[in-house]
């Protein structure tokens, strides 16, 4: 059972690291997410703000997940 949990945690970390790379590369991913949620994509500052929040949250999640690895 612990093996499966470890596998899920490792897979989640890998997915989050890929997400961070994609968000840091450009704003296209953020724009597509905003369009999917029917949010306005006109203000560049708003897009950049949301992109930074997503990067920060993903990094925090990776940090917490790594601290709880068994």
C-alpha positions in Angstrom: 0.0 0.0 0.0 2.8 2.5 0.8 4.4 1.7 -2.5 1.3 2.8 -4.3 1.1 6.1 -2.3 4.8 6.8 -3.1 4.2 6.1 -6.8 1.2 8.6 -6.8 3.3 11.2 -5.0 6.2 10.8 -7.4 3.8 11.1 -10.4 2.2 14.2 -8.9 5.5 15.9 -8.4 6.5 15.1 -12.0 3.2 16.5 -13.3 3.6 19.6 -11.3 7.1 20.2 -12.4 6.0 19.9 -16.0 3.2 22.4 -15.3 5.7 24.9 -13.9 7.9 24.5 -16.9 5.0 25.2 -19.2 3.8 28.2 -17.2 7.3 29.7 -17.0 7.8 29.3 -20.8 5.0 31.6 -21.8 1.5 32.7 -21.1 -0.3 30.5 -23.6 -1.2 27.9 -21.0 -2.6 30.5 -18.7 -4.6 32.1 -21.5 -6.1 28.8 -22.5 -7.1 28.0 -18.9 -8.6 31.5 -18.5 -10.6 31.0 -21.8 -11.8 27.6 -20.6 -13.2 29.2 -17.5 -14.7 32.1 -19.5 -12.4 34.7 -17.8 -11.4 37.9 -19.5 -8.0 37.7 -21.1 -7.6 41.3 -22.1 -5.5 42.7 -19.3 -1.9 41.5 -19.6 -1.3 42.3 -15.9 -4.1 40.0 -14.9 -2.8 37.2 -17.0 0.7 37.6 -15.5 -0.7 37.8 -12.0 -2.6 34.5 -12.5 0.4 32.9 -14.1 2.6 33.8 -11.1 0.0 32.5 -8.7 -0.2 29.2 -10.5 3.6 28.9 -10.5 3.9 29.7 -6.8 1.1 27.3 -5.8 2.6 24.5 -7.8 6.0 25.0 -6.2 4.5 25.1 -2.8 2.6 21.9 -3.5 5.8 20.2 -4.7 7.6 21.3 -1.5 4.8 20.0 0.7 4.5 16.7 -1.1 8.3 16.1 -1.0 8.3 16.8 2.8 5.7 14.2 3.3 7.3 11.5 1.2 7.8 8.2 3.0 
